[in-house]
Amino acid sequence: MICYKGVMFTCDTENNRICLGDTTDLKKCINIPLAGGGSLLVNRDNPDLELRQK
């Protein structure tokens, strides 16, 4: 797990991606390719996606 600015990410080393939220249903997720390789998989319904002001 990675915690960045209060948001928790999980590492999926098997699929070379970082995940945010419940990513078990890929139909509800957005897959974002990363410049350095791998991808970021985000659940569209994740409450952690709310804009945070600090």
VENNOR-V842983 format. One record per backbone hydrogen bond with DSSP energy under -0.5 kcal/mol. NH is the residue of the N-H (numbers start at 1). CO is the residue of the C=O. Records with the same first field share a line. If there is no record, write none. Layout:
BEGIN
NH: CO / CO
END
This chain:
BEGIN
2: 9
4: 2 / 7
7: 4
9: 2 / 7
10: 19
12: 17
13: 11
15: 12
16: 12
17: 12
18: 39
19: 10
20: 41
23: 21
26: 24
28: 25
29: 26
30: 42
32: 30 / 40
33: 31
34: 38
37: 34
39: 16
40: 32
41: 18 / 39
42: 30 / 40
43: 20
44: 28 / 42
46: 43
49: 46
50: 47
54: 52
END
